[in-house]
């Protein structure tokens, strides 16, 4: 089995910062892309940022320049540094990873349980 465990959410004032972490554990052969999605009440889940194993990154326009995604491949961990937070960043943030559990298996999608980020105005 594979688990993604997130941490770092919370309540912060507008303009503040938070850092999210997500660690994958279990039967893992390799991890390709890792990323963060978010879902606000009444809205669809959207991609916030993603990073592939080699380090290339992709950001949603709404967070580009404010958020930074990084990963530690040795620790199977992805981070999201969120600066200059805005009330519209309020959402449940979900970690995602494309994980291969054995060399003969295809990659599967795994999700964390979600962590709440609330930005007050």
Secondary structure, DSSP 4 states (H G I P E B T S, - for coil): -EEEEEE--EEEETT--EEEEEEEEES-SEEEEEEEEEE-TTS--EEEEEE-TT--EEE-TTTBTTEEEEEEGGGTEEEEEE-S--GGG-EEEEEEEEEESSTTSPPEEEE---EEEEEE-
